[in-house]
Amino acid sequence: MNEQHLRRAIALAAEAREGGNPPFGSLLVSPDGSVLAEERNSTITDEDISAHPELKLARWAARSLDAATAAGTTMYTSCEPCGMCAGALARSGIGRVVFALSGDQLNGLKTSGGFPAVPTDGPHLYDEAKMPVEGYYP
């Protein structure tokens, strides 16, 4: 773990908060330790609920890096990625994530308790739903 990179992620979180956004920041680092890209949360200023720094960097890595390079990278982030970002990171090919605050620690700092769960209902219509998916994945 590189504390310098983790401290930079925390500084990016502070910058996000100063800019009117939720306090989260992330950076993507190459195997040689150089910073490839940095992002701050911009969900408020961009009016985009998905503008988390981890998701923005995952999208950047998937577009900009070949698979071998992406696999060698490390994302340093101020907080453990949420479910949305974790899904994007898994698909991006990024090698690993190092975070400062855990999701549980973050929730302990929230006076509101966090977001309510959205009720779900399923699975349904398996035979129909599997048709467009079957055979797609190797």
C-alpha positions as CSV (number, residue, x, y, z in Angstrom):
1,M,0.0,0.0,0.0
2,N,1.3,3.4,-0.9
3,E,0.3,5.9,1.7
4,Q,1.2,8.9,-0.5
5,H,-1.4,7.8,-3.1
6,L,-4.0,7.1,-0.5
7,R,-3.4,10.6,1.0
8,R,-3.9,12.0,-2.5
9,A,-7.2,10.2,-2.8
10,I,-8.3,11.8,0.6
11,A,-7.1,15.2,-0.7
12,L,-9.2,14.7,-3.9
13,A,-12.2,13.9,-1.6
14,A,-11.7,17.2,0.3
15,E,-11.5,19.0,-3.1
16,A,-14.8,17.4,-4.1
17,R,-16.4,18.6,-0.9
18,E,-15.0,22.1,-1.3
19,G,-16.6,22.1,-4.8
20,G,-20.0,21.3,-3.5
21,N,-20.0,17.5,-4.1
22,P,-19.9,14.5,-1.9
23,P,-16.4,14.0,-0.4
24,F,-14.9,11.2,-2.5
25,G,-11.7,11.0,-4.6
26,S,-9.8,8.4,-6.4
27,L,-6.6,8.0,-8.5
28,L,-5.4,5.2,-10.8
29,V,-1.7,4.3,-10.6
30,S,0.4,2.3,-13.0
31,P,2.7,-0.6,-11.9
32,D,5.7,1.8,-11.8
33,G,3.9,4.1,-9.4
34,S,3.0,6.9,-11.8
35,V,-0.4,8.4,-11.6
36,L,-2.4,7.7,-14.8
37,A,-5.6,9.6,-13.9
38,E,-7.4,11.3,-11.0
39,E,-11.1,11.9,-10.4
40,R,-13.3,13.6,-7.8
41,N,-17.0,12.9,-7.1
42,S,-19.1,15.3,-9.2
43,T,-22.6,14.0,-8.7
44,I,-24.0,17.4,-7.6
45,T,-22.2,19.7,-10.1
46,D,-22.7,17.3,-13.0
47,E,-26.3,16.4,-11.9
48,D,-25.4,12.8,-12.5
49,I,-25.9,10.2,-9.8
50,S,-23.3,8.0,-11.3
51,A,-20.5,10.5,-11.3
52,H,-18.5,8.7,-8.6
53,P,-14.7,8.9,-9.0
54,E,-14.2,5.1,-9.0
55,L,-16.8,4.7,-11.8
56,K,-15.3,7.5,-13.9
57,L,-11.8,5.9,-13.6
58,A,-13.1,2.5,-14.3
59,R,-14.7,3.8,-17.5
60,W,-11.5,5.7,-18.4
61,A,-9.4,2.5,-17.9
62,A,-11.7,0.4,-20.0
63,R,-11.5,2.9,-22.9
64,S,-7.9,3.9,-22.6
65,L,-5.8,0.9,-21.4
66,D,-5.1,-2.5,-22.9
67,A,-6.0,-5.5,-20.7
68,A,-2.5,-6.2,-19.6
69,T,-1.8,-2.6,-18.5
70,A,-5.2,-2.3,-16.7
71,A,-4.5,-5.5,-14.8
72,G,-1.3,-4.0,-13.4
73,T,-2.9,-0.9,-12.1
74,T,-4.0,0.0,-8.6
75,M,-6.8,2.4,-7.7
76,Y,-6.4,4.3,-4.5
77,T,-9.7,5.7,-3.2
78,S,-10.9,7.6,-0.2
79,C,-13.7,5.2,0.5
80,E,-14.5,1.6,-0.3
81,P,-16.3,1.5,-3.7
82,C,-20.1,1.2,-3.5
83,G,-21.9,-1.6,-5.3
84,M,-22.3,0.4,-8.5
85,C,-18.6,1.2,-8.7
86,A,-17.5,-2.3,-7.6
87,G,-19.5,-3.7,-10.6
88,A,-17.8,-1.3,-13.0
89,L,-14.4,-2.0,-11.5
90,A,-14.9,-5.8,-12.0
91,R,-15.6,-5.2,-15.7
92,S,-12.8,-2.6,-16.2
93,G,-9.9,-5.0,-15.7
94,I,-8.3,-2.8,-13.0
95,G,-5.9,-4.9,-11.0
96,R,-6.7,-3.9,-7.4
97,V,-8.3,-1.3,-5.2
98,V,-6.9,0.2,-2.0
99,F,-9.3,2.3,0.1
100,A,-9.1,4.4,3.2
101,L,-12.6,4.3,4.8
102,S,-14.7,1.1,4.6
103,G,-18.3,1.2,3.7
104,D,-19.3,0.4,7.3
105,Q,-17.0,3.2,8.6
106,L,-18.6,5.6,6.1
107,N,-22.1,4.6,7.2
108,G,-21.1,5.2,10.9
109,L,-20.2,8.8,10.0
110,K,-23.6,9.5,8.3
111,T,-26.2,10.9,10.6
112,S,-28.9,10.0,8.1
113,G,-28.0,6.3,8.0
114,G,-27.5,6.1,4.2
115,F,-29.7,5.2,1.3
116,P,-32.8,3.0,1.7
117,A,-32.9,-0.3,-0.1
118,V,-35.0,-0.5,-3.3
119,P,-37.4,-3.5,-3.1
120,T,-36.8,-6.0,-5.8
121,D,-39.0,-8.9,-7.1
122,G,-37.6,-11.7,-9.2
123,P,-36.4,-13.8,-11.0
124,H,-39.4,-14.3,-13.4
125,L,-39.8,-15.7,-16.9
126,Y,-36.6,-17.6,-16.8
127,D,-37.2,-19.5,-20.1
128,E,-37.9,-16.3,-22.0
129,A,-35.2,-14.2,-20.3
130,K,-32.4,-16.7,-20.9
131,M,-33.0,-16.7,-24.7
132,P,-31.0,-13.5,-25.5
133,V,-28.3,-14.4,-23.0
134,E,-27.7,-18.1,-23.7
135,G,-24.5,-18.7,-25.6
136,Y,-23.3,-15.1,-25.3
137,Y,-20.7,-15.7,-22.6
138,P,-17.8,-18.1,-23.3
